[in-house]
Amino acid sequence: MVTAYILIQTEVGKASQVTTSLGDVKGIVAVDGVTGPYDVIARAESGDLDELAKTVVMPIQEVEGVTRTLTCPVLQLG
């Protein structure tokens, strides 16, 4: 199982709309609006990195209002 945080930048004024739309993406377990260089952070779980890219990250990038993503896989240290 792979867990990742996906940091999302949106068009101005679109963060709320993007946050709502991400609820429909399979594999996302939490979504929060934030302040700073990113507008939304999503936490996702998937079977492996390839599946994460295909079933979570690519669909996020297709959501209207999303301009950029940064995917941060969680490491199991210990």
Phi and psi in degrees as a GROMACS rama.xvg file:
@    title "Ramachandran Plot"
@    xaxis  label "Phi"
@    yaxis  label "Psi"
@TYPE xy
-111.541  130.806  VAL-2
-112.94  141.353  THR-3
-145.696  149.627  ALA-4
-100.601  132.087  TYR-5
-116.059  113.581  ILE-6
-90.3733  130.907  LEU-7
-126.983  129.119  ILE-8
-99.9492  142.748  GLN-9
-125.346  166.667  THR-10
-63.9792  154.467  GLU-11
-56.9537  128.899  VAL-12
81.7563  4.22101  GLY-13
-106.302  -0.609637  LYS-14
-59.2818  -43.4075  ALA-15
-64.4868  -43.977  SER-16
-62.3448  -43.0559  GLN-17
-64.9471  -43.8198  VAL-18
-56.7483  -44.7142  THR-19
-65.0015  -43.2202  THR-20
-65.0286  -31.3736  SER-21
-68.7563  -17.7073  LEU-22
-61.7541  -19.6511  GLY-23
-89.309  -6.06871  ASP-24
-86.7444  121.791  VAL-25
-61.7293  135.695  LYS-26
100.402  -16.6249  GLY-27
-83.4277  127.508  ILE-28
-106.951  -15.9425  VAL-29
-158.801  146.527  ALA-30
-139.439  131.921  VAL-31
-136.315  139.118  ASP-32
-80.7523  140.713  GLY-33
-136.635  169.804  VAL-34
-109.356  160.868  THR-35
117.525  -156.305  GLY-36
-68.9326  -19.0047  PRO-37
-114.534  154.973  TYR-38
-103.454  -28.4572  ASP-39
-141.667  141.708  VAL-40
-124.542  129.149  ILE-41
-115.208  142.956  ALA-42
-107.983  132.048  ARG-43
-130.572  153.771  ALA-44
-129.644  142.444  GLU-45
-154.438  167.105  SER-46
-68.2814  -38.3995  GLY-47
-158.184  176.737  ASP-48
-64.7675  -38.4569  LEU-49
-62.596  -44.4997  ASP-50
-63.5747  -40.6823  GLU-51
-57.6402  -46.5631  LEU-52
-62.2955  -45.8061  ALA-53
-76.0068  -39.6214  LYS-54
-100.721  -13.0485  THR-55
-121.286  -59.3634  VAL-56
-65.657  -48.2136  VAL-57
-61.4824  -43.9889  MET-58
-62.6861  -35.1159  PRO-59
-61.9612  -43.2312  ILE-60
-65.6267  -17.8907  GLN-61
-89.5441  -9.06347  GLU-62
-68.4687  132.718  VAL-63
-60.1265  129.774  GLU-64
102.094  -16.5635  GLY-65
-79.8488  128.691  VAL-66
-110.376  -26.483  THR-67
-160.919  147.534  ARG-68
-130.525  154.329  THR-69
-135.347  118.626  LEU-70
-98.6121  127.598  THR-71
-121.376  93.8261  CYS-72
-64.6684  143.301  PRO-73
-84.1768  133.696  VAL-74
-92.0209  144.343  LEU-75
-98.5556  92.1082  GLN-76
-96.3027  87.6788  LEU-77
